[in-house]
């Protein structure tokens, strides 16, 4: 379960950085329209969550 969650968080971290012109008025701090208006910050948060889940998965695997 943790491994799936880690991969999903890692992929979503990249997805929120995708440029889009669907809404037009939500600029991210990087200067373009992204899927998330908090684009660089939300990506970092998602990647930290992925790293924590990968770490917990490896820790649990070593304990067995």
VENGI-V198745 format. One record per pair of residues at least 4 apart in sequence whose ideal C-beta (glycine too) atoms are under 7 Angstrom apart, sorted by the first residue. I is the first residue (numbers start at 1). J is the second residue. If there is no record, write none. Layout:
# VENGI-V198745
i = (I:I)
j = (J:J)
This chain:
# VENGI-V198745
i = (1:2:2:2:2:3:3:4:5:5:6:6:6:6:6:7:8:9:9:9:9:9:10:10:11:12:12:13:13:13:13:15:16:16:16:16:16:16:17:17:17:18:18:19:19:19:20:20:20:21:23:24:26:26:27:27:27:28:28:28:28:28:28:28:29:30:30:34:36:38:39:40:41:42:43:44:45:46:47:48:49:50:51:52:53:54:55:56:57:58:59)
j = (5:6:53:56:57:7:57:8:9:53:10:50:53:54:57:11:12:13:46:49:50:53:47:50:15:16:46:43:46:47:50:35:34:35:36:39:42:43:34:39:43:34:35:32:33:34:33:34:35:33:33:33:33:37:31:32:33:32:34:36:37:38:39:40:40:39:40:39:42:42:43:44:45:46:47:48:49:50:51:52:53:54:55:56:57:58:59:60:61:62:63)
